[in-house]
Every structure is written in C-alpha cells, then in structure tokens.
Amino acid sequence: MAFYLYILKCSDDSYYTGHTDDIERRLSEHFKGEMACYTKKRLPIELVHMQEFPTRYEALSAERQVKRWSRKKKEALIQDNWEELQRLAKKNFLK
C-alpha cells in the first residue's frame, strides 16, 4: 500500500498540505468541498504536488515537515527545483 504527501493550491493563492493512503478519494473530497477543513472555503483548488511514500509514517513526517516550510521553499518543491530547495534549506540552517 502506498501513502501520499500532496500540496493543493487554493483559490486565494495559499497552499494546503496533507497526506493520505487513497489519493483519488481524498482529492475528490477536497475538490467537492466535502471535507470540513482549510480548503472548503478556498475552492476551486488545484493539485500542484504529489509524492509517494512506502509507509504512513514517512508520508505524515513529510507533511509535518513541509507544513513548517516557507512559501518559497514549498514552491521550490512544487517546481522540482532541488537547487533552490537546498539553497533555502541552508539559508534557514545558518540563521
């Protein structure tokens, strides 16, 4: 069974990060506004990043980590810009 980290871009230009073991069902719930969460009042939304993990623990750990990231760092991940992601990580580490 696979587990997923996902990032949604909301209509207000904000990002929502979550994890699930059933990506199709979870995205459908978000898109239809069926989840009583952050995205419900920010429709329409768009899936901008998805990453697969072998365990729920790894997906949840990744979600918690990404939720603490700056917008710039999330956007580097979304764009698969590993160079920028590393630069931003070093910048934060040196603070």
DONU-438607 format. One line per field, with one value per atom (N, C-alpha, C): chain; residue in one letter; atom name; residue number from 1; x, y, z. Coordinates in nm, 4 decimals. Layout:
% residues N
chain = (A,...)
res = (A,...)
atom = (CA,...)
n = (NUM,...)
east = (X,...)
north = (Y,...)
up = (Z,...)
***
This chain:
% residues 95
chain = (A,A,A,A,A,A,A,A,A,A,A,A,A,A,A,A,A,A,A,A,A,A,A,A,A,A,A,A,A,A,A,A,A,A,A,A,A,A,A,A,A,A,A,A,A,A,A,A,A,A,A,A,A,A,A,A,A,A,A,A,A,A,A,A,A,A,A,A,A,A,A,A,A,A,A,A,A,A,A,A,A,A,A,A,A,A,A,A,A,A,A,A,A,A,A,A,A,A,A,A,A,A,A,A,A,A,A,A,A,A,A,A,A,A,A,A,A,A,A,A,A,A,A,A,A,A,A,A,A,A,A,A,A,A,A,A,A,A,A,A,A,A,A,A,A,A,A,A,A,A,A,A,A,A,A,A,A,A,A,A,A,A,A,A,A,A,A,A,A,A,A,A,A,A,A,A,A,A,A,A,A,A,A,A,A,A,A,A,A,A,A,A,A,A,A,A,A,A,A,A,A,A,A,A,A,A,A,A,A,A,A,A,A,A,A,A,A,A,A,A,A,A,A,A,A,A,A,A,A,A,A,A,A,A,A,A,A,A,A,A,A,A,A,A,A,A,A,A,A,A,A,A,A,A,A,A,A,A,A,A,A,A,A,A,A,A,A,A,A,A,A,A,A,A,A,A,A,A,A,A,A,A,A,A,A)
res = (M,M,M,A,A,A,F,F,F,Y,Y,Y,L,L,L,Y,Y,Y,I,I,I,L,L,L,K,K,K,C,C,C,S,S,S,D,D,D,D,D,D,S,S,S,Y,Y,Y,Y,Y,Y,T,T,T,G,G,G,H,H,H,T,T,T,D,D,D,D,D,D,I,I,I,E,E,E,R,R,R,R,R,R,L,L,L,S,S,S,E,E,E,H,H,H,F,F,F,K,K,K,G,G,G,E,E,E,M,M,M,A,A,A,C,C,C,Y,Y,Y,T,T,T,K,K,K,K,K,K,R,R,R,L,L,L,P,P,P,I,I,I,E,E,E,L,L,L,V,V,V,H,H,H,M,M,M,Q,Q,Q,E,E,E,F,F,F,P,P,P,T,T,T,R,R,R,Y,Y,Y,E,E,E,A,A,A,L,L,L,S,S,S,A,A,A,E,E,E,R,R,R,Q,Q,Q,V,V,V,K,K,K,R,R,R,W,W,W,S,S,S,R,R,R,K,K,K,K,K,K,K,K,K,E,E,E,A,A,A,L,L,L,I,I,I,Q,Q,Q,D,D,D,N,N,N,W,W,W,E,E,E,E,E,E,L,L,L,Q,Q,Q,R,R,R,L,L,L,A,A,A,K,K,K,K,K,K,N,N,N,F,F,F,L,L,L,K,K,K)
atom = (N,CA,C,N,CA,C,N,CA,C,N,CA,C,N,CA,C,N,CA,C,N,CA,C,N,CA,C,N,CA,C,N,CA,C,N,CA,C,N,CA,C,N,CA,C,N,CA,C,N,CA,C,N,CA,C,N,CA,C,N,CA,C,N,CA,C,N,CA,C,N,CA,C,N,CA,C,N,CA,C,N,CA,C,N,CA,C,N,CA,C,N,CA,C,N,CA,C,N,CA,C,N,CA,C,N,CA,C,N,CA,C,N,CA,C,N,CA,C,N,CA,C,N,CA,C,N,CA,C,N,CA,C,N,CA,C,N,CA,C,N,CA,C,N,CA,C,N,CA,C,N,CA,C,N,CA,C,N,CA,C,N,CA,C,N,CA,C,N,CA,C,N,CA,C,N,CA,C,N,CA,C,N,CA,C,N,CA,C,N,CA,C,N,CA,C,N,CA,C,N,CA,C,N,CA,C,N,CA,C,N,CA,C,N,CA,C,N,CA,C,N,CA,C,N,CA,C,N,CA,C,N,CA,C,N,CA,C,N,CA,C,N,CA,C,N,CA,C,N,CA,C,N,CA,C,N,CA,C,N,CA,C,N,CA,C,N,CA,C,N,CA,C,N,CA,C,N,CA,C,N,CA,C,N,CA,C,N,CA,C,N,CA,C,N,CA,C,N,CA,C,N,CA,C,N,CA,C,N,CA,C,N,CA,C,N,CA,C,N,CA,C,N,CA,C,N,CA,C,N,CA,C)
n = (1,1,1,2,2,2,3,3,3,4,4,4,5,5,5,6,6,6,7,7,7,8,8,8,9,9,9,10,10,10,11,11,11,12,12,12,13,13,13,14,14,14,15,15,15,16,16,16,17,17,17,18,18,18,19,19,19,20,20,20,21,21,21,22,22,22,23,23,23,24,24,24,25,25,25,26,26,26,27,27,27,28,28,28,29,29,29,30,30,30,31,31,31,32,32,32,33,33,33,34,34,34,35,35,35,36,36,36,37,37,37,38,38,38,39,39,39,40,40,40,41,41,41,42,42,42,43,43,43,44,44,44,45,45,45,46,46,46,47,47,47,48,48,48,49,49,49,50,50,50,51,51,51,52,52,52,53,53,53,54,54,54,55,55,55,56,56,56,57,57,57,58,58,58,59,59,59,60,60,60,61,61,61,62,62,62,63,63,63,64,64,64,65,65,65,66,66,66,67,67,67,68,68,68,69,69,69,70,70,70,71,71,71,72,72,72,73,73,73,74,74,74,75,75,75,76,76,76,77,77,77,78,78,78,79,79,79,80,80,80,81,81,81,82,82,82,83,83,83,84,84,84,85,85,85,86,86,86,87,87,87,88,88,88,89,89,89,90,90,90,91,91,91,92,92,92,93,93,93,94,94,94,95,95,95)
east = (0.0842,0.0000,0.0882,0.0523,0.1271,0.0569,0.1354,0.0859,0.1375,0.0638,0.0940,0.0995,0.1950,0.2002,0.1447,0.0591,0.0085,0.0013,0.0137,0.0002,-0.1042,-0.2000,-0.3049,-0.2849,-0.3076,-0.3069,-0.4523,-0.4848,-0.6224,-0.6509,-0.7792,-0.8211,-0.7656,-0.7327,-0.6748,-0.5222,-0.4672,-0.3234,-0.2437,-0.3120,-0.2438,-0.2244,-0.1438,-0.1171,-0.1708,-0.2243,-0.2684,-0.1875,-0.1307,-0.0500,-0.1189,-0.1265,-0.1879,-0.1240,-0.1722,-0.1266,-0.2466,-0.2363,-0.3466,-0.2966,-0.3780,-0.3477,-0.4375,-0.5312,-0.6202,-0.6287,-0.5321,-0.5196,-0.6410,-0.6971,-0.8125,-0.9332,-0.9612,-1.0742,-1.0534,-0.9322,-0.9050,-0.9152,-0.8596,-0.8682,-1.0130,-1.0890,-1.2307,-1.3038,-1.2760,-1.3390,-1.3016,-1.1746,-1.1309,-1.1987,-1.1952,-1.2496,-1.3998,-1.4713,-1.6158,-1.6520,-1.5513,-1.5775,-1.6414,-1.6207,-1.6822,-1.6051,-1.4830,-1.4028,-1.4190,-1.4436,-1.4563,-1.3162,-1.2463,-1.1088,-1.0764,-0.9520,-0.8986,-0.9456,-0.9495,-0.9780,-1.1252,-1.2139,-1.3577,-1.4000,-1.3447,-1.3817,-1.2873,-1.1985,-1.0988,-1.1041,-1.2222,-1.2401,-1.2453,-1.2056,-1.1506,-1.0052,-0.9637,-0.8266,-0.7619,-0.6299,-0.5543,-0.4449,-0.4306,-0.3217,-0.1936,-0.0940,0.0308,0.1512,0.1353,0.2461,0.1913,0.2516,0.2165,0.3427,0.3627,0.4815,0.4394,0.4889,0.4521,0.5553,0.5058,0.5906,0.5474,0.6404,0.6053,0.5284,0.5365,0.4676,0.3921,0.2882,0.2118,0.3022,0.3889,0.4789,0.5641,0.6188,0.7019,0.6194,0.4984,0.4114,0.3713,0.3365,0.2982,0.4175,0.5343,0.6553,0.6848,0.6704,0.6931,0.5905,0.4644,0.3603,0.3949,0.4315,0.4652,0.5843,0.6818,0.7997,0.7618,0.6894,0.6529,0.5622,0.4742,0.3851,0.4624,0.5824,0.6644,0.7469,0.7507,0.8328,0.7726,0.8593,0.8156,0.7475,0.6765,0.6115,0.7153,0.8293,0.9335,0.9863,1.0027,1.0530,0.9499,0.8226,0.7171,0.7135,0.7290,0.7249,0.8456,0.9598,1.0768,1.0479,0.9837,0.9462,0.8459,0.7452,0.6412,0.7034,0.8031,0.8691,0.9824,1.0029,1.1152,1.2480,1.2599,1.3823,1.4683,1.5414,1.6190,1.7329,1.7886,1.8964,1.8464,1.7311,1.6722,1.6285,1.5756,1.5338,1.6535,1.7650,1.8865,1.9382,1.9331,1.9787,1.8954,1.7636,1.6742,1.6932,1.7191,1.7411,1.8692,1.9739,2.0992,2.0818,2.0070,1.9808,1.9121,1.8120,1.7404,1.8292,1.9162,2.0043,2.1052,2.1486,2.2514,2.1971,2.0669,2.0074,2.0297)
north = (-0.1185,0.0000,0.1243,0.2195,0.3450,0.4541,0.5505,0.6673,0.7908,0.8997,1.0171,1.1449,1.2279,1.3671,1.4451,1.5427,1.6239,1.7701,1.8563,2.0006,2.0516,2.1261,2.1882,2.3386,2.3998,2.5458,2.5907,2.6773,2.7235,2.8498,2.8824,2.9988,3.1300,3.1346,3.2557,3.2571,3.1643,3.1541,3.0960,3.0406,2.9752,2.8274,2.7603,2.6178,2.5380,2.4200,2.3250,2.1982,2.1455,2.0240,1.9161,1.7945,1.6836,1.5518,1.4453,1.3110,1.2165,1.1066,1.0109,0.8773,0.7745,0.6449,0.6191,0.7105,0.6983,0.8347,0.8617,0.9956,1.0345,0.9411,0.9748,1.0147,0.9371,0.9693,1.1034,1.1223,1.2449,1.3685,1.3606,1.4754,1.5032,1.3983,1.4155,1.4869,1.4471,1.5121,1.6596,1.6903,1.8309,1.9093,1.8554,1.9271,1.9538,1.8633,1.8781,1.9595,1.9960,2.0718,1.9884,1.8561,1.7656,1.7575,1.8051,1.7990,1.9289,1.9168,2.0353,2.0781,2.1377,2.1788,2.3082,2.3427,2.4661,2.4906,2.3866,2.4055,2.4325,2.3963,2.4058,2.5470,2.6481,2.7868,2.8508,2.7709,2.8249,2.7561,2.7106,2.6460,2.7505,2.7204,2.5926,2.5755,2.4503,2.4163,2.3381,2.3291,2.2589,2.1759,2.0516,1.9678,2.0153,2.0567,2.1074,2.0196,1.9275,1.8376,1.7125,1.5985,1.4723,1.3875,1.3229,1.2407,1.1128,0.9998,0.8696,0.8227,0.7586,0.7044,0.5615,0.4783,0.3382,0.3188,0.4145,0.3988,0.5266,0.5092,0.6249,0.7170,0.6573,0.7353,0.8309,0.7817,0.8677,0.9789,0.9472,1.0487,1.1538,1.1109,1.2039,1.2898,1.2297,1.3056,1.4120,1.3745,1.4699,1.5830,1.5502,1.6524,1.7510,1.6998,1.7877,1.8769,1.8214,1.8995,2.0105,1.9758,2.0738,2.1823,2.1484,2.2494,2.3587,2.3275,2.4279,2.5128,2.4757,2.5458,2.6799,2.7667,2.8947,2.8710,2.9707,2.9631,2.9386,3.0089,2.9928,2.8498,2.7913,2.6541,2.5560,2.5761,2.4917,2.5048,2.6262,2.6471,2.5837,2.5820,2.5132,2.3633,2.3056,2.1644,2.1391,2.2230,2.2091,2.2130,2.2976,2.3134,2.2140,2.1224,2.0274,2.0994,2.2145,2.2948,2.2606,2.1502,2.0990,2.1923,2.2617,2.3566,2.4694,2.5243,2.6319,2.5795,2.4596,2.3994,2.3820,2.3375,2.3223,2.4581,2.5569,2.6918,2.7476,2.7318,2.7823,2.7043,2.5765,2.4947,2.5407,2.5670,2.6142,2.7513,2.8374,2.9729,2.9660,2.8785,2.8639,2.8010,2.7103,2.6421,2.7391,2.8357,2.9295,3.0390,3.0508,3.1549,3.1282)
up = (0.0000,0.0000,0.0000,-0.0812,-0.0900,-0.0093,0.0335,0.1057,0.0337,0.0420,-0.0386,0.0435,0.0085,0.0515,-0.0669,-0.0416,-0.1522,-0.1100,-0.2104,-0.1884,-0.2859,-0.2332,-0.3143,-0.3150,-0.4297,-0.4382,-0.4365,-0.3433,-0.3235,-0.4045,-0.4158,-0.4947,-0.4399,-0.3114,-0.2532,-0.2637,-0.3435,-0.3710,-0.2536,-0.1549,-0.0431,-0.0769,0.0054,-0.0145,0.1030,0.0717,0.1728,0.1545,0.2616,0.2571,0.3389,0.2831,0.3542,0.3155,0.3783,0.3410,0.3443,0.2691,0.2598,0.2079,0.2248,0.1643,0.0426,0.0152,-0.1011,-0.1680,-0.2546,-0.3130,-0.3973,-0.4739,-0.5578,-0.4732,-0.3678,-0.2811,-0.2104,-0.1560,-0.0809,-0.1697,-0.2907,-0.3815,-0.4201,-0.4453,-0.4781,-0.3647,-0.2409,-0.1251,-0.1180,-0.1417,-0.1407,-0.2530,-0.3757,-0.4918,-0.4781,-0.4142,-0.3965,-0.2726,-0.1928,-0.0704,0.0382,0.0340,0.1305,0.2622,0.2631,0.3852,0.4632,0.5901,0.6751,0.7159,0.6219,0.6503,0.5753,0.5771,0.5205,0.3770,0.2956,0.1525,0.1220,0.2102,0.1818,0.1412,0.2068,0.1763,0.0751,0.0163,-0.0757,-0.2119,-0.2509,-0.3802,-0.4901,-0.6110,-0.6551,-0.6122,-0.6100,-0.5726,-0.6863,-0.6802,-0.7846,-0.7174,-0.7610,-0.7127,-0.7801,-0.6997,-0.7563,-0.7239,-0.6283,-0.5942,-0.5281,-0.5650,-0.5021,-0.4968,-0.3844,-0.3649,-0.2941,-0.3420,-0.2858,-0.1833,-0.0770,0.0289,0.0597,0.1053,0.1342,0.2650,0.3576,0.4860,0.5225,0.6049,0.6533,0.7355,0.8153,0.8996,0.8157,0.7046,0.6192,0.5541,0.5089,0.4482,0.5509,0.6706,0.7767,0.8190,0.8296,0.8647,0.7598,0.6318,0.5234,0.5297,0.5576,0.5698,0.6808,0.7963,0.9085,0.8760,0.8064,0.7695,0.6708,0.5650,0.4609,0.5184,0.6093,0.6690,0.7419,0.7876,0.8574,0.7601,0.6354,0.5364,0.4954,0.4485,0.3926,0.2579,0.2123,0.0810,-0.0292,-0.0216,-0.1230,-0.1281,-0.0116,-0.0051,-0.0619,-0.0307,-0.0873,-0.2389,-0.2885,-0.4331,-0.5023,-0.4370,-0.4931,-0.5031,-0.4024,-0.4065,-0.5187,-0.5289,-0.6319,-0.7719,-0.7896,-0.9207,-0.9423,-0.8466,-0.8526,-0.8693,-0.8062,-0.8138,-0.6919,-0.7028,-0.5902,-0.5517,-0.6496,-0.6209,-0.5293,-0.5634,-0.4820,-0.3455,-0.3429,-0.2167,-0.1234,-0.1771,-0.0966,-0.0496,-0.1379,-0.1011,0.0139,0.0030,0.1069,0.2379,0.2287,0.3487,0.4193,0.3440,0.4023,0.4644,0.3974,0.4467,0.5824,0.5957,0.7228,0.8295,0.7897,0.8831,0.9437,0.8653,0.9102,1.0012,1.0108,1.0959,1.2403)
***
